[in-house]
């Protein structure tokens, strides 16, 4: 891959990870099952293992951003650059898996999903 293609792939992966974390914290309740699901998604999507400290750091980074910005701003920031329909569909599946990981689809998670779909359907 060229450097520009590598950058595009890494941006998509980074934004995917951050959207997954946003989904987990959308209801302001971090659940162990959601963390396990996100770890699995990151490993599947990136094809490398992540350790607990890396996951905690990612959660901390996104949580800090979430504290400083509203969730809609962050969704636009992370979802807008992803234009490939195949990648969008894959991310929607990931987000649904995270919503279902703790057995509860919270209204804030559903609102986030709806907002992402609106962005991608424009």
OpenMM code with the backbone's topology and positions (N, CA, C; nanometers):
from openmm import Vec3, app, unit

residues = "UNK UNK UNK UNK UNK UNK UNK UNK UNK UNK UNK UNK UNK UNK UNK UNK UNK UNK UNK UNK UNK UNK UNK UNK UNK UNK UNK UNK UNK UNK UNK UNK UNK UNK UNK UNK UNK UNK UNK UNK UNK UNK UNK UNK UNK UNK UNK UNK UNK UNK UNK UNK UNK UNK UNK UNK UNK UNK UNK UNK UNK UNK UNK UNK UNK UNK UNK UNK UNK UNK UNK UNK UNK UNK UNK UNK UNK UNK UNK UNK UNK UNK UNK UNK UNK UNK UNK UNK UNK UNK UNK UNK UNK UNK UNK UNK UNK UNK UNK UNK UNK UNK UNK UNK UNK UNK UNK UNK UNK UNK UNK UNK UNK UNK UNK UNK UNK UNK UNK UNK UNK UNK".split()
positions = [
    Vec3(0.0831, -0.1187, 0.0000),
    Vec3(0.0000, 0.0000, 0.0000),
    Vec3(0.0872, 0.1244, 0.0000),
    Vec3(0.0362, 0.2302, -0.0598),
    Vec3(0.1084, 0.3563, -0.0578),
    Vec3(0.0895, 0.4234, 0.0777),
    Vec3(0.1702, 0.5244, 0.1012),
    Vec3(0.1588, 0.5967, 0.2288),
    Vec3(0.0208, 0.6585, 0.2463),
    Vec3(-0.0366, 0.7128, 0.1382),
    Vec3(-0.1685, 0.7747, 0.1489),
    Vec3(-0.2763, 0.6695, 0.1763),
    Vec3(-0.2641, 0.5514, 0.1162),
    Vec3(-0.3594, 0.4438, 0.1436),
    Vec3(-0.3455, 0.3951, 0.2867),
    Vec3(-0.2224, 0.3832, 0.3347),
    Vec3(-0.1988, 0.3440, 0.4743),
    Vec3(-0.2633, 0.4428, 0.5697),
    Vec3(-0.2505, 0.5709, 0.5386),
    Vec3(-0.3077, 0.6751, 0.6235),
    Vec3(-0.4607, 0.6672, 0.6240),
    Vec3(-0.5192, 0.6419, 0.5089),
    Vec3(-0.6646, 0.6293, 0.4994),
    Vec3(-0.7125, 0.5104, 0.5825),
    Vec3(-0.6441, 0.3974, 0.5699),
    Vec3(-0.6819, 0.2769, 0.6447),
    Vec3(-0.6672, 0.3014, 0.7946),
    Vec3(-0.5578, 0.3628, 0.8358),
    Vec3(-0.5372, 0.3874, 0.9786),
    Vec3(-0.6391, 0.4873, 1.0334),
    Vec3(-0.6750, 0.5886, 0.9546),
    Vec3(-0.7776, 0.6845, 0.9976),
    Vec3(-0.9112, 0.6139, 1.0147),
    Vec3(-0.9463, 0.5263, 0.9201),
    Vec3(-1.0715, 0.4525, 0.9305),
    Vec3(-1.0709, 0.3642, 1.0549),
    Vec3(-0.9614, 0.2948, 1.0776),
    Vec3(-0.9525, 0.2078, 1.1959),
    Vec3(-0.9614, 0.2881, 1.3249),
    Vec3(-0.8897, 0.3992, 1.3296),
    Vec3(-0.8927, 0.4842, 1.4487),
    Vec3(-1.0341, 0.5379, 1.4724),
    Vec3(-1.0984, 0.5855, 1.3675),
    Vec3(-1.2338, 0.6384, 1.3817),
    Vec3(-1.3329, 0.5282, 1.4201),
    Vec3(-1.3126, 0.4086, 1.3668),
    Vec3(-1.3972, 0.2947, 1.4038),
    Vec3(-1.3833, 0.2657, 1.5523),
    Vec3(-1.2604, 0.2604, 1.6002),
    Vec3(-1.2369, 0.2352, 1.7437),
    Vec3(-1.3045, 0.3430, 1.8280),
    Vec3(-1.2903, 0.4668, 1.7871),
    Vec3(-1.3470, 0.5774, 1.8655),
    Vec3(-1.4999, 0.5761, 1.8618),
    Vec3(-1.5593, 0.5423, 1.7473),
    Vec3(-1.7051, 0.5303, 1.7417),
    Vec3(-1.7526, 0.4172, 1.8330),
    Vec3(-1.6782, 0.3086, 1.8371),
    Vec3(-1.7129, 0.1977, 1.9265),
    Vec3(-1.7077, 0.2410, 2.0724),
    Vec3(-1.6042, 0.3132, 2.1083),
    Vec3(-1.5927, 0.3633, 2.2462),
    Vec3(-1.7058, 0.4612, 2.2763),
    Vec3(-1.7359, 0.5492, 2.1817),
    Vec3(-1.8469, 0.6435, 2.2010),
    Vec3(-1.9777, 0.5692, 2.2253),
    Vec3(-1.9987, 0.4607, 2.1511),
    Vec3(-2.1215, 0.3836, 2.1706),
    Vec3(-2.1248, 0.3267, 2.3123),
    Vec3(-2.0117, 0.2792, 2.3579),
    Vec3(-2.0065, 0.2210, 2.4915),
    Vec3(-2.0359, 0.3261, 2.5992),
    Vec3(-1.9857, 0.4460, 2.5806),
    Vec3(-2.0049, 0.5484, 2.6839),
    Vec3(-2.1270, 0.6371, 2.6588),
    Vec3(-2.2005, 0.6104, 2.5519),
    Vec3(-2.3175, 0.6928, 2.5192),
    Vec3(-2.4175, 0.6961, 2.6340),
    Vec3(-2.4345, 0.5822, 2.7006),
    Vec3(-2.5296, 0.5756, 2.8120),
    Vec3(-2.4636, 0.6052, 2.9470),
    Vec3(-2.3356, 0.6455, 2.9397),
    Vec3(-2.2574, 0.6815, 3.0591),
    Vec3(-2.2421, 0.5646, 3.1565),
    Vec3(-2.2466, 0.4428, 3.1024),
    Vec3(-2.2312, 0.3222, 3.1845),
    Vec3(-2.1372, 0.2269, 3.1115),
    Vec3(-2.0159, 0.2147, 3.1618),
    Vec3(-1.9176, 0.1264, 3.1001),
    Vec3(-1.9347, -0.0128, 3.1587),
    Vec3(-1.9660, -0.1072, 3.0723),
    Vec3(-1.9949, -0.2441, 3.1133),
    Vec3(-1.8814, -0.3361, 3.0673),
    Vec3(-1.8456, -0.4338, 3.1508),
    Vec3(-1.7372, -0.5268, 3.1159),
    Vec3(-1.7643, -0.6029, 2.9869),
    Vec3(-1.8897, -0.6379, 2.9618),
    Vec3(-1.9228, -0.7094, 2.8384),
    Vec3(-1.8990, -0.6214, 2.7157),
    Vec3(-1.9270, -0.4929, 2.7303),
    Vec3(-1.9009, -0.3995, 2.6199),
    Vec3(-1.7505, -0.3862, 2.5957),
    Vec3(-1.6730, -0.3809, 2.7025),
    Vec3(-1.5272, -0.3729, 2.6882),
    Vec3(-1.4741, -0.4969, 2.6173),
    Vec3(-1.5233, -0.6133, 2.6550),
    Vec3(-1.4805, -0.7372, 2.5888),
    Vec3(-1.5157, -0.7342, 2.4404),
    Vec3(-1.6350, -0.6867, 2.4083),
    Vec3(-1.6791, -0.6809, 2.2688),
    Vec3(-1.5921, -0.5830, 2.1906),
    Vec3(-1.5626, -0.4674, 2.2481),
    Vec3(-1.4775, -0.3693, 2.1797),
    Vec3(-1.3379, -0.4263, 2.1570),
    Vec3(-1.2842, -0.4945, 2.2555),
    Vec3(-1.1526, -0.5571, 2.2399),
    Vec3(-1.1544, -0.6548, 2.1229),
    Vec3(-1.2572, -0.7363, 2.1162),
    Vec3(-1.2707, -0.8326, 2.0068),
    Vec3(-1.2808, -0.7609, 1.8717),
    Vec3(-1.3598, -0.6550, 1.8651),
    Vec3(-1.3769, -0.5789, 1.7405),
    Vec3(-1.2446, -0.5183, 1.6963),
    Vec3(-1.1736, -0.4575, 1.7889),
    Vec3(-1.0450, -0.3955, 1.7544),
    Vec3(-0.9482, -0.5008, 1.7025),
    Vec3(-0.9430, -0.6133, 1.7694),
    Vec3(-0.8520, -0.7192, 1.7258),
    Vec3(-0.8921, -0.7741, 1.5898),
    Vec3(-1.0220, -0.7907, 1.5659),
    Vec3(-1.0685, -0.8404, 1.4362),
    Vec3(-1.0430, -0.7389, 1.3255),
    Vec3(-1.0718, -0.6124, 1.3536),
    Vec3(-1.0587, -0.5078, 1.2522),
    Vec3(-0.9131, -0.4746, 1.2226),
    Vec3(-0.8298, -0.4738, 1.3262),
    Vec3(-0.6904, -0.4316, 1.3098),
    Vec3(-0.5966, -0.5486, 1.2851),
    Vec3(-0.6441, -0.6679, 1.3133),
    Vec3(-0.5649, -0.7892, 1.2977),
    Vec3(-0.4413, -0.7905, 1.3866),
    Vec3(-0.4521, -0.7290, 1.5048),
    Vec3(-0.3473, -0.7407, 1.6053),
    Vec3(-0.4114, -0.7389, 1.7425),
    Vec3(-0.3420, -0.7928, 1.8382),
    Vec3(-0.3942, -0.7995, 1.9744),
    Vec3(-0.3766, -0.6659, 2.0446),
    Vec3(-0.4695, -0.6371, 2.1326),
    Vec3(-0.4585, -0.5187, 2.2172),
    Vec3(-0.4632, -0.5652, 2.3613),
    Vec3(-0.3923, -0.4936, 2.4452),
    Vec3(-0.3946, -0.5313, 2.5860),
    Vec3(-0.4881, -0.4388, 2.6635),
    Vec3(-0.5106, -0.4735, 2.7863),
    Vec3(-0.6059, -0.3994, 2.8688),
    Vec3(-0.5670, -0.2534, 2.8856),
    Vec3(-0.4385, -0.2264, 2.9016),
    Vec3(-0.3965, -0.0868, 2.9211),
    Vec3(-0.4222, -0.0029, 2.7953),
    Vec3(-0.4079, -0.0634, 2.6778),
    Vec3(-0.4374, 0.0098, 2.5538),
    Vec3(-0.5866, 0.0424, 2.5435),
    Vec3(-0.6696, -0.0514, 2.5825),
    Vec3(-0.8143, -0.0287, 2.5812),
    Vec3(-0.8506, 0.0805, 2.6817),
    Vec3(-0.7937, 0.0732, 2.8002),
    Vec3(-0.8217, 0.1736, 2.9032),
    Vec3(-0.7766, 0.3122, 2.8565),
    Vec3(-0.6614, 0.3192, 2.7925),
    Vec3(-0.6125, 0.4471, 2.7402),
    Vec3(-0.7071, 0.5025, 2.6336),
    Vec3(-0.7531, 0.4168, 2.5451),
    Vec3(-0.8469, 0.4594, 2.4412),
    Vec3(-0.9777, 0.5078, 2.5023),
    Vec3(-1.0297, 0.4343, 2.5992),
    Vec3(-1.1518, 0.4759, 2.6681),
    Vec3(-1.1307, 0.6107, 2.7360),
    Vec3(-1.0167, 0.6271, 2.8009),
    Vec3(-0.9858, 0.7524, 2.8689),
    Vec3(-0.9786, 0.8687, 2.7707),
    Vec3(-0.9116, 0.8465, 2.6579),
    Vec3(-0.8988, 0.9522, 2.5564),
    Vec3(-1.0349, 0.9955, 2.5031),
    Vec3(-1.1171, 0.8982, 2.4667),
    Vec3(-1.2478, 0.9305, 2.4104),
    Vec3(-1.3389, 0.9903, 2.5179),
    Vec3(-1.3302, 0.9394, 2.6392),
    Vec3(-1.4098, 0.9946, 2.7494),
    Vec3(-1.3734, 1.1406, 2.7759),
    Vec3(-1.2451, 1.1714, 2.7691),
    Vec3(-1.2008, 1.3100, 2.7874),
    Vec3(-1.2567, 1.3999, 2.6781),
    Vec3(-1.2508, 1.3512, 2.5560),
    Vec3(-1.3082, 1.4277, 2.4449),
    Vec3(-1.4578, 1.4448, 2.4635),
    Vec3(-1.5234, 1.3400, 2.5095),
    Vec3(-1.6676, 1.3434, 2.5322),
    Vec3(-1.7031, 1.4441, 2.6409),
    Vec3(-1.6165, 1.4562, 2.7391),
    Vec3(-1.6379, 1.5527, 2.8469),
    Vec3(-1.6306, 1.6960, 2.7945),
    Vec3(-1.5428, 1.7188, 2.6951),
    Vec3(-1.5201, 1.8530, 2.6411),
    Vec3(-1.6157, 1.8892, 2.5275),
    Vec3(-1.6764, 1.7906, 2.4628),
    Vec3(-1.7624, 1.8139, 2.3472),
    Vec3(-1.8921, 1.7357, 2.3637),
    Vec3(-1.9954, 1.7791, 2.2920),
    Vec3(-2.1162, 1.6981, 2.2949),
    Vec3(-2.0976, 1.5782, 2.2029),
    Vec3(-2.1756, 1.4775, 2.2249),
    Vec3(-2.1568, 1.3522, 2.1520),
    Vec3(-2.1812, 1.3697, 2.0026),
    Vec3(-2.2735, 1.4575, 1.9661),
    Vec3(-2.3018, 1.4805, 1.8243),
    Vec3(-2.1792, 1.5344, 1.7511),
    Vec3(-2.1060, 1.6241, 1.8158),
    Vec3(-1.9839, 1.6796, 1.7567),
    Vec3(-1.8821, 1.5690, 1.7315),
    Vec3(-1.8665, 1.4799, 1.8275),
    Vec3(-1.7708, 1.3706, 1.8129),
    Vec3(-1.8166, 1.2696, 1.7076),
    Vec3(-1.9458, 1.2448, 1.7007),
    Vec3(-1.9961, 1.1536, 1.5981),
    Vec3(-1.9650, 1.2095, 1.4598),
    Vec3(-1.9909, 1.3366, 1.4399),
    Vec3(-1.9602, 1.3993, 1.3105),
    Vec3(-1.8106, 1.3883, 1.2827),
    Vec3(-1.7297, 1.4165, 1.3820),
    Vec3(-1.5840, 1.4118, 1.3662),
    Vec3(-1.5359, 1.2736, 1.3219),
    Vec3(-1.5897, 1.1688, 1.3823),
    Vec3(-1.5416, 1.0332, 1.3547),
    Vec3(-1.6165, 0.9632, 1.2416),
    Vec3(-1.7432, 0.9935, 1.2227),
    Vec3(-1.8220, 0.9228, 1.1208),
    Vec3(-1.8102, 0.9874, 0.9822),
    Vec3(-1.8016, 1.1188, 0.9768),
    Vec3(-1.8014, 1.1884, 0.8474),
    Vec3(-1.6903, 1.1459, 0.7524),
    Vec3(-1.5678, 1.1227, 0.8001),
    Vec3(-1.4619, 1.0840, 0.7060),
    Vec3(-1.4789, 0.9426, 0.6471),
    Vec3(-1.5690, 0.8635, 0.7016),
    Vec3(-1.5859, 0.7258, 0.6538),
    Vec3(-1.6931, 0.7270, 0.5453),
    Vec3(-1.6485, 0.7242, 0.4197),
    Vec3(-1.7392, 0.7368, 0.3064),
    Vec3(-1.7707, 0.6051, 0.2374),
    Vec3(-1.6911, 0.5046, 0.2627),
    Vec3(-1.7079, 0.3748, 0.1973),
    Vec3(-1.8273, 0.3016, 0.2594),
    Vec3(-1.9275, 0.2702, 0.1770),
    Vec3(-2.0511, 0.2064, 0.2249),
    Vec3(-2.0222, 0.0724, 0.2933),
    Vec3(-1.9277, -0.0040, 0.2391),
    Vec3(-1.8924, -0.1336, 0.2986),
    Vec3(-1.8391, -0.1144, 0.4408),
    Vec3(-1.7532, -0.0141, 0.4592),
    Vec3(-1.6993, 0.0136, 0.5926),
    Vec3(-1.8080, 0.0658, 0.6859),
    Vec3(-1.8959, 0.1502, 0.6331),
    Vec3(-2.0058, 0.2005, 0.7147),
    Vec3(-2.0934, 0.0857, 0.7653),
    Vec3(-2.1267, -0.0067, 0.6741),
    Vec3(-2.2103, -0.1206, 0.7127),
    Vec3(-2.1422, -0.2064, 0.8187),
    Vec3(-2.0113, -0.2246, 0.8048),
    Vec3(-1.9347, -0.3030, 0.9020),
    Vec3(-1.9360, -0.2347, 1.0391),
    Vec3(-1.9201, -0.1038, 1.0396),
    Vec3(-1.9205, -0.0284, 1.1653),
    Vec3(-2.0579, -0.0342, 1.2314),
    Vec3(-2.1643, -0.0249, 1.1518),
    Vec3(-2.2998, -0.0360, 1.2069),
    Vec3(-2.3160, -0.1702, 1.2788),
    Vec3(-2.2657, -0.2764, 1.2172),
    Vec3(-2.2714, -0.4087, 1.2816),
    Vec3(-2.1940, -0.4069, 1.4131),
    Vec3(-2.0739, -0.3489, 1.4117),
    Vec3(-1.9946, -0.3398, 1.5348),
    Vec3(-2.0719, -0.2651, 1.6439),
    Vec3(-2.1305, -0.1522, 1.6079),
    Vec3(-2.2015, -0.0703, 1.7062),
    Vec3(-2.3231, -0.1438, 1.7616),
    Vec3(-2.3922, -0.2174, 1.6759),
    Vec3(-2.5055, -0.2965, 1.7237),
    Vec3(-2.4588, -0.4052, 1.8202),
    Vec3(-2.3444, -0.4671, 1.7905),
    Vec3(-2.2897, -0.5691, 1.8805),
    Vec3(-2.2543, -0.5092, 2.0165),
    Vec3(-2.2031, -0.3876, 2.0161),
    Vec3(-2.1692, -0.3213, 2.1427),
    Vec3(-2.2964, -0.2882, 2.2200),
    Vec3(-2.3981, -0.2364, 2.1493),
    Vec3(-2.5251, -0.2064, 2.2161),
    Vec3(-2.5832, -0.3310, 2.2815),
    Vec3(-2.5708, -0.4446, 2.2142),
    Vec3(-2.6306, -0.5681, 2.2628),
    Vec3(-2.5435, -0.6412, 2.3656),
    Vec3(-2.4188, -0.6000, 2.3811),
    Vec3(-2.3244, -0.6732, 2.4663),
    Vec3(-2.3717, -0.6837, 2.6106),
    Vec3(-2.4347, -0.5786, 2.6618),
    Vec3(-2.4801, -0.5834, 2.8016),
    Vec3(-2.6283, -0.6184, 2.8135),
    Vec3(-2.6902, -0.6507, 2.6996),
    Vec3(-2.8294, -0.6930, 2.7016),
    Vec3(-2.9308, -0.5810, 2.7031),
    Vec3(-2.8847, -0.4563, 2.6966),
    Vec3(-2.9759, -0.3421, 2.7026),
    Vec3(-2.9398, -0.2431, 2.5924),
    Vec3(-3.0399, -0.2062, 2.5126),
    Vec3(-3.0203, -0.0994, 2.4142),
    Vec3(-3.0758, 0.0287, 2.4763),
    Vec3(-2.9863, 0.1090, 2.5276),
    Vec3(-3.0227, 0.2323, 2.5974),
    Vec3(-3.0668, 0.3369, 2.4956),
    Vec3(-3.1566, 0.4252, 2.5363),
    Vec3(-3.2084, 0.5271, 2.4441),
    Vec3(-3.0965, 0.6165, 2.3891),
    Vec3(-2.9928, 0.6439, 2.4684),
    Vec3(-2.8825, 0.7268, 2.4194),
    Vec3(-2.7998, 0.6521, 2.3148),
    Vec3(-2.7893, 0.5215, 2.3285),
    Vec3(-2.7196, 0.4411, 2.2274),
    Vec3(-2.8001, 0.4404, 2.0978),
    Vec3(-2.9309, 0.4254, 2.1101),
    Vec3(-3.0171, 0.4253, 1.9925),
    Vec3(-3.0148, 0.5609, 1.9223),
    Vec3(-3.0110, 0.6665, 2.0005),
    Vec3(-3.0032, 0.8017, 1.9435),
    Vec3(-2.8707, 0.8200, 1.8687),
    Vec3(-2.7629, 0.7709, 1.9268),
    Vec3(-2.6320, 0.7791, 1.8611),
    Vec3(-2.6337, 0.7022, 1.7293),
    Vec3(-2.6897, 0.5824, 1.7301),
    Vec3(-2.6967, 0.5018, 1.6085),
    Vec3(-2.7765, 0.5745, 1.5008),
    Vec3(-2.8867, 0.6316, 1.5385),
    Vec3(-2.9703, 0.7041, 1.4439),
    Vec3(-2.8947, 0.8229, 1.3839),
    Vec3(-2.8206, 0.8931, 1.4669),
    Vec3(-2.7446, 1.0095, 1.4211),
    Vec3(-2.6348, 0.9671, 1.3209),
    Vec3(-2.5664, 0.8576, 1.3497),
    Vec3(-2.4625, 0.8075, 1.2582),
    Vec3(-2.5260, 0.7695, 1.1246),
    Vec3(-2.6366, 0.6980, 1.1299),
    Vec3(-2.7035, 0.6579, 1.0061),
    Vec3(-2.7486, 0.7798, 0.9262),
    Vec3(-2.7965, 0.8829, 0.9939),
    Vec3(-2.8360, 1.0063, 0.9253),
    Vec3(-2.7165, 1.0688, 0.8532),
    Vec3(-2.6017, 1.0718, 0.9186),
    Vec3(-2.4818, 1.1286, 0.8578),
    Vec3(-2.4439, 1.0503, 0.7317),
    Vec3(-2.4478, 0.9204, 0.7421),
    Vec3(-2.4035, 0.8366, 0.6311),
    Vec3(-2.5058, 0.8263, 0.5195),
    Vec3(-2.6311, 0.8599, 0.5469),
    Vec3(-2.7338, 0.8531, 0.4428),
    Vec3(-2.7544, 0.9856, 0.3704),
    Vec3(-2.6735, 1.0842, 0.4022),
    Vec3(-2.6867, 1.2153, 0.3355),
    Vec3(-2.6242, 1.2098, 0.1985),
] * unit.nanometer
topology = app.Topology()
chain = topology.addChain("A")
for resn in residues:
    res = topology.addResidue(resn, chain)
    for name in ("N", "CA", "C"):
        topology.addAtom(name, app.Element.getBySymbol(name[0]), res)
